[in-house]
Amino acid sequence: MNLLLAEVAQATQRLAAAGVPSPRFDAEELAAHIHNVKRSQLHTVPDADFDARYWEAISRREAREPLQHITGRAFFRYLELEVGPGVFVPRPETESVVEWAIDAVRDMDVAEPLVVDLCTGSGAIALALAQELPRSTVHAFELDEGAMQYTRRNIAASSDRARVTLHAGDATRAFEDDRSWDGRFDLVISNPPYIPLTEWEYVAPEARDHDPQMSLFSGEDGLDTIRGIERVAARLLRPGGAVVIEHADTQGGQVPWIFNEEGGWTDTADHRDLNNRPRFTTARKASL
């Protein structure tokens, strides 16, 4: 075992003791980041090239600073995104939401799909859809100026940037000042804030202490933004268009009721993620 792998083993123990959910992965990822190699190449780093900054990075992660803030990047489906303080770090569970959306749009057999991503944050969802639906046009809304600094850079770095438009504004009032967009969209998608204010103390430190509060909390029951997005989706979608919205695993019995028949919705369903937890709701705008 070379020096770096020995240090990684020690770092793993420290991170585990600090309650980090994936201590071995994080210890290896930080080692790879600091030494500018892939995780599979850690054993190739000569002992003389060990960089003591590794332990600075481990100390930051030990204090529950997000791994992605330390490395400055997050991976989402086929994307590598720039992230850091001020923007919500995309989570793996949201990839299931995007997968459903891509399949739904493909099933529509629309030549040039029109999509809107509400509460876009880093732009992860918008850019993934633009990449995997190569003839789509994607509009993305974000209210937080701090988050939009990352969104702009991620869009600029994308080869699909010409098909992604960023709008500064409230997701619950999207295109409210331009009604020419009403009834035109094939898909509305969102990973909105959905944590109840009463559950602040139960949120993981990585999110509670580092993600923007605006991206996490939404009223006493966590559903304020989702209710607003339901109204926006009803206005923006064409008949037969689809909405998909992420929610907390404790809200699987609540969110589908927001997208009810009285509101003009059909085929409302809730879906589980890869860990078999209720994770997102889908519905279609009823045909006239």
C-alpha positions in Angstrom: 0.0 0.0 0.0 1.4 3.4 -1.0 1.3 6.4 1.3 -1.8 8.0 -0.2 -3.9 4.8 0.2 -2.8 4.5 3.8 -3.9 8.1 4.4 -7.2 7.5 2.6 -7.8 4.6 5.0 -7.2 6.9 8.0 -9.4 9.6 6.5 -12.2 7.1 6.0 -12.2 6.3 9.7 -12.3 10.0 10.6 -15.2 10.7 8.2 -17.1 7.7 9.4 -16.7 8.9 13.0 -18.0 12.3 12.0 -21.2 10.7 10.6 -20.5 11.3 6.9 -22.8 9.0 5.0 -20.3 7.7 2.4 -16.9 8.0 4.2 -14.8 5.7 1.9 -16.1 7.3 -1.3 -15.6 10.8 0.0 -12.1 10.1 1.2 -11.1 8.6 -2.2 -12.9 11.4 -4.1 -11.0 14.1 -2.2 -7.7 12.3 -2.6 -8.3 12.1 -6.4 -9.3 15.7 -6.5 -6.3 17.0 -4.6 -3.8 14.8 -6.5 -5.5 15.4 -9.9 -6.1 11.7 -10.7 -9.0 9.4 -11.0 -10.1 7.4 -8.0 -9.0 4.2 -9.8 -5.5 5.7 -10.1 -4.8 6.6 -6.4 -2.4 3.6 -6.1 -0.2 5.2 -8.8 0.6 8.4 -6.9 4.2 8.2 -5.7 4.8 8.7 -2.0 6.9 11.8 -2.7 3.9 13.4 -4.4 1.6 13.2 -1.4 -0.1 16.6 -1.0 -0.7 17.6 2.6 -3.7 19.7 1.4 -5.5 16.4 1.4 -5.9 16.7 5.2 -7.3 20.2 4.9 -10.0 18.9 2.6 -10.7 16.0 4.9 -11.1 18.4 7.9 -13.6 20.4 5.8 -15.6 17.3 5.0 -15.3 16.1 8.6 -17.1 19.4 9.6 -19.9 18.3 7.1 -19.1 20.8 4.4 -20.5 19.2 1.2 -18.1 17.2 -0.8 -19.1 19.1 -3.9 -18.3 22.4 -2.3 -14.8 21.2 -1.7 -14.2 19.8 -5.2 -16.3 22.6 -6.8 -18.1 20.1 -9.0 -21.2 17.8 -9.0 -22.0 15.0 -11.4 -25.6 14.6 -12.6 -26.5 12.0 -15.2 -24.0 12.7 -18.0 -23.1 16.2 -16.8 -20.3 17.7 -14.7 -21.5 20.9 -13.2 -19.8 23.7 -11.3 -21.3 24.1 -7.8 -20.3 25.8 -4.6 -21.7 28.0 -1.8 -24.8 29.7 -2.8 -26.4 27.0 -5.0 -28.3 23.8 -4.3 -26.2 20.7 -4.9 -28.0 18.3 -7.2 -28.8 14.9 -5.6 -28.8 11.5 -7.3 -32.5 10.9 -6.5 -33.4 13.7 -8.9 -31.9 11.7 -11.7 -35.0 9.4 -11.5 -37.2 12.5 -12.0 -35.3 13.5 -15.1 -35.4 9.9 -16.5 -39.2 9.9 -16.2 -39.4 13.2 -17.9 -37.2 12.2 -20.8 -39.3 9.0 -21.4 -42.5 11.0 -21.2 -41.4 13.5 -23.8 -40.1 10.9 -26.1 -43.4 9.1 -25.9 -45.2 12.3 -26.9 -43.4 12.0 -30.3 -43.2 15.8 -30.5 -40.7 17.1 -33.2 -39.3 20.0 -31.1 -40.3 19.6 -27.4 -40.8 22.8 -25.4 -39.8 22.4 -21.7 -39.7 24.6 -18.7 -37.6 23.8 -15.5 -38.8 25.7 -12.5 -36.4 26.3 -9.6 -33.4 25.3 -11.8 -30.6 26.0 -9.3 -27.4 24.9 -10.9 -29.2 24.1 -14.1 -28.8 20.4 -13.7 -32.3 19.4 -14.8 -32.5 21.9 -17.6 -29.1 21.0 -19.1 -29.7 17.2 -18.7 -33.0 17.6 -20.6 -31.4 19.7 -23.3 -28.6 17.1 -23.7 -30.8 14.0 -23.8 -33.6 15.6 -25.8 -31.5 17.0 -28.6 -34.3 18.8 -30.4 -35.8 20.4 -27.3 -36.0 24.0 -26.3 -35.6 24.5 -22.5 -36.5 27.5 -20.4 -35.2 27.6 -16.8 -36.4 29.8 -14.0 -34.4 30.8 -10.9 -35.0 33.5 -8.3 -31.8 33.4 -6.3 -29.1 35.6 -7.8 -26.4 33.7 -6.0 -27.5 30.5 -7.5 -27.8 32.0 -11.0 -24.0 32.8 -11.0 -23.5 29.0 -11.2 -26.4 28.5 -13.6 -25.0 31.0 -16.1 -21.6 29.4 -16.0 -23.0 25.9 -16.4 -25.1 26.9 -19.3 -22.2 28.7 -20.9 -20.0 25.6 -20.6 -22.6 23.4 -22.2 -22.6 22.4 -25.9 -26.4 22.7 -25.7 -26.4 26.3 -24.4 -28.2 27.7 -27.5 -31.3 25.7 -26.6 -31.4 26.7 -22.9 -32.7 30.1 -21.8 -32.3 31.3 -18.2 -35.0 33.5 -16.7 -34.5 35.4 -13.5 -37.8 35.2 -11.6 -40.2 33.4 -9.3 -41.1 29.9 -10.4 -44.6 30.3 -9.1 -45.1 33.3 -11.5 -43.3 32.0 -14.5 -44.2 33.9 -17.7 -46.9 35.7 -15.9 -45.9 38.9 -17.7 -46.0 37.2 -21.2 -49.1 35.1 -21.7 -48.1 34.2 -25.2 -46.4 31.1 -23.6 -49.7 29.9 -22.0 -50.7 26.5 -23.2 -47.6 25.9 -25.3 -45.3 23.7 -23.2 -45.0 19.9 -23.5 -43.4 19.5 -20.1 -43.1 21.3 -16.8 -40.5 19.9 -14.4 -39.3 21.0 -11.0 -37.3 20.1 -8.0 -38.7 22.8 -5.7 -38.1 23.6 -2.1 -40.3 21.2 -0.1 -39.0 20.9 3.4 -41.5 22.1 6.2 -40.1 24.9 8.3 -40.9 22.8 11.4 -38.3 20.1 10.3 -35.3 22.4 10.2 -33.4 20.6 12.9 -33.8 17.2 11.2 -32.2 18.3 7.9 -28.7 16.9 7.2 -25.9 19.4 8.0 -24.7 19.4 4.4 -28.0 20.8 3.3 -29.1 22.8 6.3 -25.9 24.6 6.8 -24.7 25.0 3.2 -27.5 24.9 0.7 -29.5 28.2 0.2 -32.4 28.3 2.6 -34.6 29.4 -0.3 -33.9 26.0 -2.1 -34.9 24.0 0.9 -37.9 25.3 2.9 -41.4 26.2 1.7 -44.0 27.0 4.4 -45.3 25.2 7.4 -46.1 22.0 5.5 -43.4 22.3 2.8 -45.9 22.5 0.0 -46.3 26.2 -0.6 -44.1 26.3 -3.7 -45.5 23.0 -5.1 -49.0 24.6 -4.9 -47.8 27.6 -6.8 -46.1 25.4 -9.4 -49.3 23.5 -9.9 -51.1 26.7 -10.9 -48.2 27.7 -13.2 -48.2 24.2 -14.9 -51.9 24.3 -15.4 -51.5 27.6 -17.3 -48.3 26.8 -19.3 -49.0 23.2 -20.4 -50.8 22.3 -23.6 -53.6 19.7 -23.3 -51.9 16.3 -22.9 -48.7 18.0 -21.6 -47.0 16.5 -18.5 -45.8 17.8 -15.2 -43.3 16.1 -12.9 -42.4 17.5 -9.5 -40.0 16.1 -6.9 -41.1 16.0 -3.2 -40.0 14.6 0.1 -40.4 10.9 0.7 -42.9 11.8 3.5 -45.2 13.8 1.0 -46.1 11.0 -1.3 -49.7 10.9 0.0 -50.1 14.7 -0.2 -48.7 16.0 -3.4 -50.9 13.9 -5.8 -53.9 15.5 -4.2 -52.7 18.9 -5.4 -52.9 17.7 -9.0 -56.5 16.7 -8.9 -59.3 16.3 -11.5 -61.0 19.5 -10.4 -57.8 21.4 -11.3 -57.9 19.9 -14.8 -55.4 17.1 -14.2 -55.5 13.4 -15.3 -53.3 10.4 -14.9 -51.9 11.7 -11.6 -49.5 9.2 -10.0 -46.7 9.1 -7.4 -43.4 7.3 -8.1 -40.7 5.8 -6.0 -37.0 6.3 -6.4 -34.2 3.7 -6.6 -34.4 3.3 -2.8 -38.1 2.5 -3.1 -39.1 5.8 -1.4 -42.0 8.0 -2.6 -40.1 10.7 -4.5 -42.0 12.5 -7.3 -45.5 13.1 -8.6 -46.6 13.2 -12.3 -49.8 14.3 -14.0 -51.1 15.3 -17.4 -53.2 18.3 -18.3 -56.6 17.0 -19.3 -57.6 17.4 -22.9 -60.3 19.8 -23.7 
